[in-house]
Every structure is written in structure tokens, then in C-alpha cells.
Amino acid sequence: MIRIENYLGNNRQASQPAGYLQSVNPYNREAIAEFPCSGKAEVDEAVASAEQALVGWRQTSATQRADYLDRIASAIELRSEQIAAAITASCGKPLTEAGYDVLDSIDCYRYYAALARELAAQQDAQGLQAVAIADPAFSSRLRREPVGVVALITPWNFPTVTTSWKLAPALAAGCTVVLKPSEVTPLPESILAEICTAAGLPAGVVNIVYGAGEAGAALVSHPQVRKVSFTGSTATGARIALETAAEIKNLSLELGGKSSIIVFDDADMEVALQAIMGGIFFNNGQICSATSRLLVHEGIAAELLAQLQQRVAQLKPSNPATAEAVLGPLACEAQFNKVMEYLAIAEAEGLQCLNGGKACSDGVSQWMVEPTVYVDVPVSSRLWQEEIFGPVLCCRTFATVEEAIERANDCEYGLAATVVSGDEQRAEAVACQLEAGHIWLNCDQKVLVETSWGGMKKSGLGRELGPWGLSAFTEVKHITRKS
């Protein structure tokens, strides 16, 4: 078993926390790492390290920071197989999917390196950029400045890639960082510490503190932390918003979802089935943008559901560390228990189960759930309304375009959606009426680093990725003078 220590000032710090926690492989339930149960003292030390480093880091040029990001990307590339294996061992994600995550993280660091250089080319030696002003009596220039010390709190379902979505733009902007990874997946982020050292980052620019809720709470409430970027549950996000409100702290929240996939009667059946399957069973449904609500036109519902039933029946959870695995166990015991509670609710509500509906085992793992499909689910059902975060799909039919849009928007979340139709113009018109931050038309859920990521309603505040991700870590200053 690996011993992980907090990473402060480019050094592994032998901490003296209240104790150590264990990271458990969800497939075989073996302990794979132990890490500090950090609290206020450890967080104070990490923030002090970041504060000290901020003085010099914010003075570096955007081009210099871009060079560091490229070095991080190259170092990740060299260790990609090791990182993917650590992800799989930590959260049960199939090895192939973990490999995709690593590649996405590499792309993210390189994207923000390129964006930093692009912005640098538009600025003068003082970091100022000319602004078009209509009034000839005045001129003005814009300067983007780093927010300061930022807290990055990342989830267990996409370690490494979600971290890159926050860390890359934060560093590009000139911020220094305290990262608190999920207590479920500390192992992949421990490799990041080694990568930051290998990339030659100045001491204290990136600090990593491990632990559970106490560490996260201490980080959120720390008076020297100027921004919090959190990805996780809506309930936790709401608590963070309350905690930071008194200080009007800069806040980005990427939270839950209960997204719909709408399939029209002119849809290509194969495209629809691929989008449905990928939208709910990728990462075992443990994805905030999972299209866990299927709205299918009544004219093709019988045919589509029959084919869906056949395909889902072929999916079997297995050892995620094998190359052929497409589903593994759920990420931890708590998540397994949560999904099982929803399956019990479905039984109590009398929902019609097309596939699955119960736990399963391959003789090793005890945290596996059969891929599950319920049909004719009432809109009043808790399974239709609440985020399950597991391989559970709820289906309903619709008759008109207006009904489909109304059903999709009747939700407290607004993160994502998918529309499948043979009529591209109709699909786009429907997308424009959906209350969601990212919508896919006739394709799988490909997240492109150049596009924005984030949601409406209770799905969060702000956007990650693209230029919006960089803007989230900057303060804008204008200097105006009379011409």
C-alpha cells in the first residue's frame, strides 16, 4: 500500500494530521493507498505556501506560464499508462475510459498554453491590451489579472481530467493553487504532484492537500483564498455558496444534472442507440451530464426499446483493469448503497423494469449494479426527478415537439441534453429551447476543450473550458485616460 503525503512548496510533507484515511480499490476492496486526514492546520500551511508563491508567479509572463503548462502536458504523456491505471484502481473506471481521461487532460493543458500565448501576443510589456472606444476624447486599455490564491476541489468520477479543467486555466491566469482531490481518488492526483515538480514549477505554485470534508471546509472558509472552484454534488455546492457569501468570494460551481435525451421518430436508429447507451452507461452513469431520462417519440418507442433491451442485456460489469471491460463496479461503497436505495424506491413505486434493477457480482466485486432501464416512468417518480449517479435509465414517450421540450425542461437541473433527429434544423431549433448548458445533436457526449462546460439552474455557476475557463480565474481591470 502506498503512503501519500500532502504536497506543499514542491515537497512531500510528512504531516501530523488527526490520522490517515485509506483509498480502496472498488473492484476487490483492497486498500491501495493511505493519505492524510488533513484539517485546518494543514490547509493553513498550504494556503501560506500558495500566498508566498503568488508574489513571484503573478509577475511571470503569460508566455512563461504557457511553457510550464506544456511541460506538464508532456510529463503526463510520458506517464499516461501509470495515471490511467491509478484512475481505474481508485474509482473502478474501465481502463479504456481512464485512458481517454488522461488524453483529455493533456489536451487541456496544451490548449491553455496556446491560449495564454495568444493573449500574450495581444498585450504590451505591461500586460495591457487596447480596447476599441467610440468616444475619440478617451482611450482605454484592458489588463487581466489573476484572482489570487484559489482553492480547487475536484470529484472522484473524473480525477485528472476535471483537475486539468481547473488547474490549467488557473496557472495560465497567474493564480497559485491549493488542490483538494476527492478522498476516493487521491492516488492519481499524487502523481500530479510528481509531475509538477518534474515540470519545474516554482515552489508553492501548486499545493495538494488530501482529506475529507474537514479539509474542504477549511479551504472554502480560509480568508486568504480568493476563489473557490468546486465540482461535485448540488447539496455540497449550496453549502459552499452559503459559506462564501459573507466574503463575496469568487465562486465557480459545476454541480449535478438530470439530463434528457430526446429521440424523434425520424432519428437514425443506430445513432440514437449509441447516444442513449453512451449517455447513461459511460463511466457507469457516474457522470453529471448523464442523459438519464430518455424521451422517445411514441411512433418508434416500441422498436427502439426492443433494440435497447437487447443491447443493454449484453453489458456485464467486470474487472475494470482488463482491456475488454466496458463497465466496472461503482466507485465506492457509499455510491453503491445510494444506487441500491433508488432501485428499492423503483420497486416500491412499481416501476416497470426492462433491464437490470438489482446488484450483481462477478465473484470478486460486491459493488456492481446491473445496467438498468425503466419504462413508462411517471414524472412524479423520484427516479425521474432526482440524480442517481449510476447506470439507471428512465424512459417516457412523447407525441409532439412541444411536449418533448416541456418534459426535458421540467427539471431543477440544466446541465446537458442530447437531441437525435433526422431533421437537423428541427434538432437545432429544439436545442435552442432547452434549458441546458451543453447540448449534443446526433452524436455522443464529446466534450471539446474549446467549448464551454457548465449548467443552468441548480447545475451550477459559471463555465469551465474554452476562454470562459480562463476568464473564471482573472479579474478585469480597465485603465482609461483622456486622449
Secondary structure by P-SEA (a helix, b strand, c coil): cbbbbbbcccccccccccbbbbbbcccccccccccccccaaaaaaaaaaaaaaccccccccaaaaaaaaaaaaaaaaaaaaaaaaaaaacccccaaaaaaaaaaaaaaaaaaaaaaaaaaaacccccbbbbbbccccccbbbbbbbccbbbbbbbccccaaaaaacaaaaaaabbbbbbbcccccaaaaaaaaaaaaaaccccccbbbbbbcaaaaaaaaacccccbbbbbccaaaaaaaaaaacccccccccbbbbbbbbbbccccaaaaaaaaaaaacccccccccccccbbbbbccaaaaaaaaaaaaaaaccccccccccccccccccaaaaaaaaaaaaaaaaacccccccccccccccccccccbbbbcccccccccccccccccbbbbbbbccaaaaaaaaaccccccccccccccaaaaaaaaaacccccccccccccccccccccccccccccccccaaaaaaabbbbbbbbcc
